[in-house]
């Protein structure tokens, strides 16, 4: 009887173990698109402090160009959009851990990031310029950065550009990193940094609201293409989002959103 009891217990334990393995496999077989459709919700990672792209509006809800793009994508996938804010440096790690279904926060396409995430086709191209105080005449281009203190967003493509490309070209300078544009411009206005680099669309609303006396100088340093980021390997969800973006371009919805936030028509090359 003891032997039979032991055998029954072993069989029961094996059944539980197999059942648990089956549940894990079932979960693994569910891709991101299927999970989003099942939940009826698309969780979208944004910085949340980057006007006019994504920021907290007057009604205590996130708004901006990125938010409108993401909301329209969710609508076309027939699910609700849920926005979750995160410091930019934590967006890709959060996506990799499953905190978000996608990122719509001016995530620039780079070769390094392509190894970490899936990218859709680009949905906007931004020109990055040098920004200084209005009375600063010593910095006319990025070539004047040597020996200066330059502010930049932490974990951004601009930070990587300063460290790996520009510094080798123009000589050593100090880099101060920031979690948001507002603090960067505040330090620039106060003289704690000599310059920053960013795209003018991102700076304009902050400058107007705070009355900062700053200006863009020189030609654009580079043009960055931003895309929606999805977890690596989630090709079905990536394809669905690409389809939604393509339809938005074809039916004029993209142009409407672009004109709403930038008061101009998008260039014919905005995604090329």
C-alpha positions as CSV (number, residue, x, y, z in Angstrom):
1,X,0.0,0.0,0.0
2,X,2.9,2.4,0.8
3,X,4.4,1.7,-2.6
4,X,1.1,2.3,-4.4
5,X,0.7,5.6,-2.4
6,X,4.1,6.7,-3.4
7,X,3.5,5.8,-7.0
8,X,0.2,7.8,-7.1
9,X,1.9,10.8,-5.6
10,X,4.7,10.6,-8.2
11,X,2.1,10.4,-11.0
12,X,0.2,13.4,-9.7
13,X,3.4,15.4,-9.4
14,X,4.4,14.6,-12.9
15,X,1.0,15.6,-14.2
16,X,1.2,19.0,-12.4
17,X,4.7,19.5,-13.9
18,X,3.5,18.7,-17.4
19,X,0.5,20.9,-17.0
20,X,2.7,23.8,-15.9
21,X,5.0,23.2,-18.9
22,X,2.0,23.2,-21.2
23,X,0.8,26.5,-19.8
24,X,4.2,28.1,-20.3
25,X,4.3,26.9,-23.9
26,X,0.8,28.2,-24.5
27,X,1.8,31.6,-23.3
28,X,5.0,31.5,-25.3
29,X,3.0,30.7,-28.4
30,X,1.0,33.9,-28.0
31,X,2.7,36.7,-29.9
32,X,2.5,40.4,-29.1
33,X,-0.2,41.1,-31.7
34,X,-2.4,38.3,-30.4
35,X,-1.9,39.5,-26.8
36,X,-2.8,43.1,-27.7
37,X,-5.9,41.9,-29.5
38,X,-6.9,39.7,-26.6
39,X,-6.4,42.5,-24.1
40,X,-8.0,45.1,-26.3
41,X,-5.3,47.5,-25.3
42,X,-2.0,48.8,-26.7
43,X,0.5,49.9,-24.0
44,X,2.6,52.7,-25.4
45,X,5.9,53.9,-23.9
46,X,6.6,57.7,-24.2
47,X,8.9,60.1,-22.5
48,X,6.0,62.3,-21.5
49,X,8.0,65.5,-21.2
50,X,8.9,66.2,-24.8
51,X,6.6,68.8,-26.3
52,X,5.3,69.0,-28.9
53,X,5.8,65.3,-29.4
54,X,4.5,63.8,-26.2
55,X,3.8,65.7,-22.9
56,X,1.1,66.2,-20.2
57,X,-1.6,68.5,-21.4
58,X,-3.8,70.9,-19.6
59,X,-6.5,68.3,-19.1
60,X,-4.0,66.0,-17.2
61,X,-3.8,63.7,-20.2
62,X,-0.9,63.0,-22.5
63,X,-1.0,64.9,-25.8
64,X,1.3,65.8,-28.7
65,X,2.3,64.6,-32.2
66,X,3.5,61.2,-31.1
67,X,0.4,60.7,-28.9
68,X,-1.9,61.5,-31.9
69,X,0.0,59.1,-34.1
70,X,-0.1,56.3,-31.5
71,X,-3.8,56.9,-30.7
72,X,-4.6,56.6,-34.4
73,X,-2.6,53.4,-34.8
74,X,-4.4,51.9,-31.9
75,X,-7.7,52.9,-33.4
76,X,-6.8,51.2,-36.6
77,X,-5.8,48.0,-34.7
78,X,-9.3,48.3,-33.0
79,X,-7.8,48.5,-29.5
80,X,-7.5,51.3,-26.9
81,X,-4.3,53.3,-26.4
82,X,-2.7,53.3,-23.0
83,X,0.2,55.7,-22.4
84,X,2.9,55.1,-19.9
85,X,5.7,57.7,-19.3
86,X,9.3,56.7,-18.7
87,X,12.7,58.5,-18.8
88,X,14.0,58.1,-22.3
89,X,17.0,56.0,-21.2
90,X,14.5,53.4,-19.8
91,X,12.2,53.1,-22.7
92,X,14.0,50.4,-24.7
93,X,14.9,48.3,-21.6
94,X,11.2,48.6,-20.6
95,X,10.1,47.4,-24.0
96,X,12.5,44.5,-23.8
97,X,11.0,43.5,-20.4
98,X,7.4,43.6,-21.7
99,X,6.4,46.8,-19.9
100,X,5.3,48.3,-23.3
101,X,3.8,46.9,-26.5
102,X,5.5,49.7,-28.5
103,X,7.4,53.0,-28.1
104,X,6.2,56.1,-29.9
105,X,8.6,58.8,-28.4
106,X,10.9,60.0,-31.2
107,X,13.0,56.9,-31.0
108,X,15.7,57.5,-33.7
109,X,16.6,54.5,-35.9
110,X,20.2,53.5,-35.4
111,X,22.1,50.3,-36.3
112,X,22.7,49.6,-32.6
113,X,19.0,49.9,-31.7
114,X,18.1,47.7,-34.7
115,X,19.8,44.9,-32.8
116,X,17.6,45.5,-29.7
117,X,14.2,46.2,-31.2
118,X,12.0,45.9,-34.3
119,X,11.4,49.3,-36.1
120,X,8.5,50.2,-38.3
121,X,9.2,52.4,-41.3
122,X,10.1,56.0,-40.1
123,X,7.2,58.3,-39.4
124,X,9.1,61.6,-39.2
125,X,12.5,63.1,-40.0
126,X,13.9,65.8,-37.7
127,X,16.9,68.1,-38.3
128,X,19.2,68.6,-35.3
129,X,20.8,72.0,-34.8
130,X,23.2,73.7,-32.3
131,X,21.3,75.8,-29.7
132,X,23.0,78.6,-27.7
133,X,22.0,81.7,-25.7
134,X,21.1,84.7,-27.8
135,X,24.1,86.7,-26.6
136,X,26.6,83.9,-27.3
137,X,28.7,84.7,-30.3
138,X,31.6,82.3,-29.6
139,X,29.7,79.2,-30.8
140,X,28.6,79.5,-34.4
141,X,28.8,75.8,-35.3
142,X,29.6,72.5,-33.6
143,X,33.2,73.0,-34.5
144,X,33.3,75.6,-31.7
145,X,32.4,73.0,-29.0
146,X,36.0,72.2,-28.1
147,X,36.6,73.0,-24.4
148,X,32.9,73.9,-23.9
149,X,30.1,72.3,-21.8
150,X,27.4,70.8,-24.0
151,X,24.0,69.6,-22.7
152,X,22.1,66.6,-24.2
153,X,19.3,64.2,-23.5
154,X,20.5,61.1,-21.5
155,X,20.4,57.9,-23.6
156,X,19.4,59.7,-26.8
157,X,20.9,59.3,-30.3
158,X,22.2,62.9,-29.9
159,X,24.2,61.8,-26.8
160,X,25.7,59.0,-28.8
161,X,26.5,61.3,-31.7
162,X,28.3,63.8,-29.4
163,X,30.4,61.1,-27.8
164,X,31.3,58.8,-30.7
165,X,31.3,61.1,-33.7
166,X,31.5,64.9,-33.0
167,X,34.1,64.8,-30.2
168,X,36.5,62.9,-32.4
169,X,36.0,65.5,-35.1
170,X,36.2,68.8,-33.2
171,X,38.2,67.9,-30.0
172,X,37.3,67.2,-26.3
173,X,34.4,69.0,-24.6
174,X,32.4,68.2,-21.5
175,X,28.9,66.6,-21.8
176,X,26.1,67.1,-19.3
177,X,23.2,64.8,-19.7
178,X,19.5,65.5,-18.8
179,X,16.3,63.5,-18.5
180,X,14.2,66.2,-20.2
181,X,14.4,69.2,-22.6
182,X,13.0,71.7,-20.1
183,X,15.9,71.2,-17.6
184,X,18.4,71.3,-20.5
185,X,17.2,74.7,-21.7
186,X,16.9,76.0,-18.2
187,X,20.6,75.3,-17.6
188,X,21.4,76.8,-21.0
189,X,19.5,80.0,-20.3
190,X,21.2,80.2,-16.9
191,X,24.7,79.8,-18.4
192,X,25.4,76.4,-16.7
193,X,26.1,74.9,-20.2
194,X,27.4,76.6,-23.3
195,X,25.2,74.8,-25.9
196,X,22.9,71.9,-26.6
197,X,21.8,70.1,-29.7
198,X,18.2,69.2,-30.6
199,X,15.6,69.7,-33.2
200,X,13.9,73.0,-33.4
201,X,10.3,71.6,-33.3
202,X,11.1,70.2,-29.8
203,X,12.5,73.4,-28.5
204,X,10.0,75.9,-29.8
205,X,7.1,75.3,-27.3
206,X,9.5,75.3,-24.3
207,X,11.2,78.5,-25.4
208,X,7.8,80.3,-26.0
209,X,6.4,79.2,-22.6
210,X,9.5,80.1,-20.6
211,X,10.8,83.1,-22.5
212,X,14.3,81.7,-22.8
213,X,16.6,83.9,-24.8
214,X,18.2,81.2,-27.0
215,X,18.8,80.7,-30.7
216,X,19.7,78.0,-33.3
217,X,22.9,78.6,-35.1
218,X,24.6,77.1,-38.2
219,X,23.4,74.4,-40.6
220,X,21.7,71.2,-39.4
221,X,24.2,68.8,-37.9
222,X,22.2,65.7,-39.0
223,X,18.8,64.5,-39.9
224,X,17.3,61.8,-37.6
225,X,14.5,59.4,-38.7
226,X,12.2,58.3,-35.9
227,X,10.1,55.2,-36.0
228,X,7.8,53.1,-33.8
229,X,9.8,50.5,-31.8
230,X,8.4,47.1,-31.0
231,X,10.0,44.2,-29.1
232,X,12.6,42.3,-31.1
233,X,11.1,39.4,-33.1
234,X,7.5,40.6,-32.8
235,X,7.1,40.8,-36.6
236,X,3.3,40.4,-36.8
237,X,2.7,43.4,-34.5
238,X,5.3,45.4,-36.4
239,X,3.7,44.7,-39.7
240,X,0.2,45.7,-38.4
241,X,1.6,49.0,-37.2
242,X,3.3,49.6,-40.5
243,X,0.1,48.9,-42.3
244,X,-1.8,51.4,-40.1
245,X,0.9,54.1,-40.7
246,X,0.8,53.5,-44.5
247,X,-3.0,53.8,-44.5
248,X,-2.7,57.1,-42.5
249,X,-0.4,58.5,-45.1
250,X,-2.7,57.4,-48.0
251,X,-5.9,58.8,-46.5
252,X,-4.5,62.1,-45.4
253,X,-4.7,61.5,-41.6
254,X,-0.9,61.8,-41.2
255,X,-0.9,65.1,-42.9
256,X,-3.7,66.4,-40.7
257,X,-1.8,65.4,-37.5
258,X,1.5,66.9,-38.8
259,X,-0.1,70.2,-39.7
260,X,-1.9,70.4,-36.4
261,X,1.4,70.2,-34.4
262,X,3.9,71.9,-36.8
263,X,1.7,74.4,-38.7
264,X,3.2,73.2,-42.0
265,X,2.8,70.4,-44.5
266,X,5.1,67.4,-44.1
267,X,7.9,67.1,-46.7
268,X,7.4,64.5,-49.3
269,X,10.5,62.9,-47.9
270,X,9.4,62.7,-44.3
271,X,9.6,58.9,-44.1
272,X,12.3,58.3,-46.7
